[in-house]
Amino acid sequence: MPMTATSSIEAAGKTYDKPSPMRSTTGEPGDEQSLQPGTRVEVRDRFRGAWAHGYEIAEVAEAGYRVRRLSDNTLLPATFSGEEVRTSRRRQGLWWW
């Protein structure tokens, strides 16, 4: 089955919808949303795969999102896809959060 560049990806005998770089998830299945500048987000660490908090969307680019680190107001040089950012979740019951 040929793969189209805009609609799906075939891997391991299964077909999956291609993720949109302009969509993000809040961590719940099927819960996608567009993120706007100023939205606080968590960013997926590209080395360990863990989520890091303390970021916000600085701008929406054609290839994804530009992200700003809140601790020092630095705009990160990389562009992040919708799968690499999610809205920040307030942790309940933790004294340090």
ChimeraX attribute file (.defattr): number of C-alpha atoms within 10 A of each C-alpha:
attribute: neighborCount
match mode: 1-to-1
recipient: residues
	/A:1	6
	/A:2	7
	/A:3	10
	/A:4	10
	/A:5	8
	/A:6	10
	/A:7	12
	/A:8	14
	/A:9	15
	/A:10	14
	/A:11	8
	/A:12	5
	/A:13	7
	/A:14	7
	/A:15	13
	/A:16	11
	/A:17	10
	/A:18	13
	/A:19	15
	/A:20	14
	/A:21	19
	/A:22	20
	/A:23	19
	/A:24	23
	/A:25	18
	/A:26	16
	/A:27	14
	/A:28	7
	/A:29	7
	/A:30	8
	/A:31	10
	/A:32	15
	/A:33	14
	/A:34	11
	/A:35	22
	/A:36	14
	/A:37	14
	/A:38	13
	/A:39	16
	/A:40	23
	/A:41	25
	/A:42	22
	/A:43	25
	/A:44	17
	/A:45	12
	/A:46	9
	/A:47	6
	/A:48	7
	/A:49	10
	/A:50	10
	/A:51	15
	/A:52	13
	/A:53	17
	/A:54	13
	/A:55	24
	/A:56	27
	/A:57	22
	/A:58	20
	/A:59	18
	/A:60	18
	/A:61	13
	/A:62	10
	/A:63	13
	/A:64	21
	/A:65	26
	/A:66	20
	/A:67	28
	/A:68	22
	/A:69	18
	/A:70	13
	/A:71	8
	/A:72	7
	/A:73	12
	/A:74	12
	/A:75	16
	/A:76	13
	/A:77	9
	/A:78	10
	/A:79	17
	/A:80	21
	/A:81	19
	/A:82	22
	/A:83	17
	/A:84	21
	/A:85	29
	/A:86	24
	/A:87	20
	/A:88	19
	/A:89	12
	/A:90	8
	/A:91	9
	/A:92	7
	/A:93	7
	/A:94	7
	/A:95	6
	/A:96	5
	/A:97	7
